[in-house]
Amino acid sequence: MPKVTYALPDGSVHEINIPCGQSVMDGSVRNNLLGIVAECGGSCSCATCHVYVSEGSQALFDEASDEERELLEFTEGVQPNSRLSCQLIITDDCDGVRVTVPGTNG
């Protein structure tokens, strides 16, 4: 299983094994990590799962959809590497992905 590293707003860092086919958001929620609220449950409609994807990990995921880009446009703290973690689907290539959870989700 690919391992994803989550850097959380409280300064803690967690390495979590996530099954292929699940999202970065799923990995966080299923492991009770703080910071990714995921109010909509992964339907790309709330932006409470906003994360920053590390530079080396960005190319491992599909491009953001128009819907995701629109949600991010109105999200506090958005940066060029911002993504919604519900849209980041884990594949075998994702081992070592690192995301940072901003302190403003939810």
C-alpha positions, 0 to 999 in steps of 0.5 A: 500500500502506498504511504502518504505523509500528512503534515497537520496544522498542529505541527504533527506529521503522520505517515499513513498507508492508504489502499489504491483507489481511495483518496487522500481525504479518505486516508485522513478521515479513516485515520481520524487525522485533524484538519481535513473536515470533509463535510461533503464526504468527498463529493467535491462540493465544499472545499473543507478537504483543502491541502497543499500537495508537495512539489514532487507529488503534484504530477502523480495526480490527475489535473484538477477538474473545472469544478475543483478549480472553481471551489478552490478559487474561493478557498482561504489560503489557496496556493498554486499547489492547492488541491481538494484531497477528495479528488486525489486518488491513490495509485501504486505510484503515490508511495511517498506523497506528502500533503500539508493541511492548512489550518483553515479547513472547515 
